Amino acid sequence: MDLKTTYLGFELKNPIVVGACPMGTSVDSIRALEAAGAAAIVLPSLFEEEIMAAARSAMEMESAGAGFAEAGSYMPNPDGYHIGPGQYLDHLKAAKDAVSMPIIGSLNGTSVGGWTNYSKKMESAGADALELNTYLLPFDADETGAEVEQRTIDIVKAVKDTVSIPVSVKLSPFFSSLPNLAKRLEEVGTDGIVMFNRFYQPDIDIENLDVIPNLRLSTADELRLRLRWLAVLSAQSKMSLSATGGAHSAVDVIKAVMCGAHSVQLVSALLIHGPDHIGRTLEAMSFWLTDHEYQSLEQMQGSLSLSKVENPKAFARANYMKMLDSWEM
Ligand SMILES: Cc1cc2nc3c(=O)[nH]c(=O)nc-3n(C[C@H](O)[C@H](O)[C@H](O)COP(=O)(O)O)c2cc1C
């Protein structure tokens, strides 16, 4: 079965992209993911905080006369699996040499600043494309929704002005008008939208009056939010669309592609089942497509977008009452 798709201008052999996660931190693991069938990989994010900390530390060393400013950028991040800026670029180069699938670098930050220049360094290190994660929780009551959106647009524009490789944005679902934001992002040259960031909700320890950060992997239920907005955006945007969040099985990938996804990112499913899950998923997709007499994946791509679906109201508010009424006691 022909599973080819075009994402960010790349012809991918299939729509499965490994999303940003710890599996992208080792070259061996990246090789295993490609061997298992992955069509592309997003490396774990390099964070604004990490870049700024490395820059600060380099400046401190320089002003202390240590004469060893570079060392600052090699500092590992003590808080997690993420690697520092210098190592990141070396890792990107090594990954690029090791596999032939596109390597997408990821930058994560919330403000326009010097850190966005790292996009150029990632491009020079061989990144085929960049994914910008603008993970941002607006806590300031004086900041308006329009200002929050503008921040995202400014970051993307700053990066687009710096690099010539394709740039996608990984968005949160929490915007008043996602289609309007997407349109404005398209106007500044964004090549793709990745839907959606999962906000990791902290829990509360009621005995110790504490907030406990904990990471839970996704379930397939989370895909539905993505499906609706894929269907909406694919009907009015020429950008590449990627689904992330809740895609676990072949059926999930097929649903996302039908709603207009050009690629589908897997993370939780791979952390649970390992790289071989990709091959099994691709096999099951091929089987399903053949069984339903499709000639190719592209034939069904976007077939359930808002502009093509027989009953667009099913994605919209009109269906809300009907759905509540359908509940049987
Ligand atoms: C352990 C772990 C690490 C992650 N690291 C990153 C990251 O560095 N940058 C990023 O944009 N997303 C990161 N994510 C989010 C994933 O890329 C993905 O968007 C999310 O897990 C939803 O996809 P899933 O349902 O397939 O897990 C991470 C997720 C997990 C579970």
Ligand as a Chemical Component Dictionary entry (heavy atoms), coordinates in Angstrom:
data_LIG
# 
_chem_comp.id                   LIG 
_chem_comp.type                 NON-POLYMER 
_chem_comp.pdbx_formal_charge   0 
_chem_comp.three_letter_code    LIG 
# 
loop_
_chem_comp_atom.comp_id 
_chem_comp_atom.atom_id 
_chem_comp_atom.alt_atom_id 
_chem_comp_atom.type_symbol 
_chem_comp_atom.charge 
_chem_comp_atom.model_Cartn_x 
_chem_comp_atom.model_Cartn_y 
_chem_comp_atom.model_Cartn_z 
_chem_comp_atom.pdbx_ordinal 
LIG C1  C1  C 0 8.645  11.898 28.488 1  
LIG C2  C2  C 0 8.155  12.917 27.492 2  
LIG C3  C3  C 0 9.013  13.922 27.072 3  
LIG C4  C4  C 0 8.558  14.913 26.184 4  
LIG N1  N1  N 0 9.417  15.890 25.765 5  
LIG C5  C5  C 0 8.975  16.837 24.902 6  
LIG C6  C6  C 0 9.836  17.873 24.439 7  
LIG O1  O1  O 0 11.008 17.931 24.765 8  
LIG N2  N2  N 0 9.318  18.787 23.595 9  
LIG C7  C7  C 0 8.029  18.755 23.150 10 
LIG O2  O2  O 0 7.616  19.603 22.357 11 
LIG N3  N3  N 0 7.192  17.774 23.564 12 
LIG C8  C8  C 0 7.625  16.836 24.418 13 
LIG N4  N4  N 0 6.779  15.841 24.830 14 
LIG C9  C9  C 0 5.402  15.833 24.306 15 
LIG C10 C10 C 0 5.296  14.856 23.132 16 
LIG O3  O3  O 0 6.119  15.259 22.044 17 
LIG C11 C11 C 0 3.841  14.700 22.619 18 
LIG O4  O4  O 0 3.398  15.938 22.076 19 
LIG C12 C12 C 0 2.885  14.286 23.717 20 
LIG O5  O5  O 0 3.417  13.224 24.481 21 
LIG C13 C13 C 0 1.552  13.830 23.106 22 
LIG O6  O6  O 0 1.717  12.757 22.244 23 
LIG P1  P1  P 0 1.367  11.240 22.658 24 
LIG O7  O7  O 0 -0.071 11.186 22.974 25 
LIG O8  O8  O 0 1.731  10.434 21.445 26 
LIG O9  O9  O 0 2.214  10.921 23.857 27 
LIG C14 C14 C 0 7.216  14.853 25.704 28 
LIG C15 C15 C 0 6.375  13.813 26.120 29 
LIG C16 C16 C 0 6.823  12.851 26.998 30 
LIG C17 C17 C 0 5.884  11.756 27.405 31 
# 
loop_
_chem_comp_bond.comp_id 
_chem_comp_bond.atom_id_1 
_chem_comp_bond.atom_id_2 
_chem_comp_bond.value_order 
_chem_comp_bond.pdbx_ordinal 
LIG C1  C2  SING 1  
LIG C2  C3  SING 2  
LIG C2  C16 DOUB 3  
LIG C3  C4  DOUB 4  
LIG C4  N1  SING 5  
LIG C4  C14 SING 6  
LIG N1  C5  DOUB 7  
LIG C5  C6  SING 8  
LIG C5  C8  SING 9  
LIG C6  O1  DOUB 10 
LIG C6  N2  SING 11 
LIG N2  C7  SING 12 
LIG C7  O2  DOUB 13 
LIG C7  N3  SING 14 
LIG N3  C8  DOUB 15 
LIG C8  N4  SING 16 
LIG N4  C9  SING 17 
LIG N4  C14 SING 18 
LIG C9  C10 SING 19 
LIG C10 O3  SING 20 
LIG C10 C11 SING 21 
LIG C11 O4  SING 22 
LIG C11 C12 SING 23 
LIG C12 O5  SING 24 
LIG C12 C13 SING 25 
LIG C13 O6  SING 26 
LIG O6  P1  SING 27 
LIG P1  O7  DOUB 28 
LIG P1  O8  SING 29 
LIG P1  O9  SING 30 
LIG C14 C15 DOUB 31 
LIG C15 C16 SING 32 
LIG C16 C17 SING 33 
# 
